Structures are given as structure tokens and as C-alpha cells.
């Protein structure tokens, strides 16, 4: 049962399911997303600010068996907005991922 003050998750893109996530990584992602819904601020190593995408944008960092997953999210006043889910393959987030998340955030804000 969810608390009435928990922020809902709004999924603009991506999903967290097994496969491709391992069961452990899926559970960790769910646990961290739940903390965000309850208003908890997360920091490294679980979450990192992504100001290049926008104010209040962050990425969850999920270490899996053979991949490192990222869940890009925006903290709105009344929701947690998921902008993208991807497997990180290099040290630097690809520009295409950043641009796609920026575009999704812009469209979300325009619709609000």
C-alpha cells in the first residue's frame, strides 16, 4: 500500500524488468525509486546529479552482473519523472542519450 504523500512515477521512456536487468538489479532499482517517491534525496554512489540535462535531473546508478544501468529521472514537485533507462557502456554518457532526455523533459514541461 502506498502512502498518500508518495510521489507517483511517470515513465516517459524505458522500463525496469527481468531480463535485461538481473533480478537483483531490478529489486535494487525498485528500492531506490521507492525512496525517491517517499521524498528521500539520494547521492553518490546511488545517484548523481545531471545538470547537463536540466535542473533537478539525476541518474540512478545500478550495478548489475555484466552491465551498469542508468535511470535518468527528473524530480518534479508532485512526481518522479523517468526520462530514460539505458545500459552505460562507457565512462561518459553518450550525447544522444543526453539530447533525448533533454527533449523528453522539455516536452513534459510543455505539457504541464
Secondary structure, DSSP 8 states (H G I E B T S, - for coil): ---TTS-EEEESS----TTTS-HHHHHHHHHHHHHHHTT----TTTEEE-TTT-TTEEEEEEE-SS-EEEEEEEE-SSEEEEEEEEEE-SSS--HHHHHHHHHHHHHHHHH-
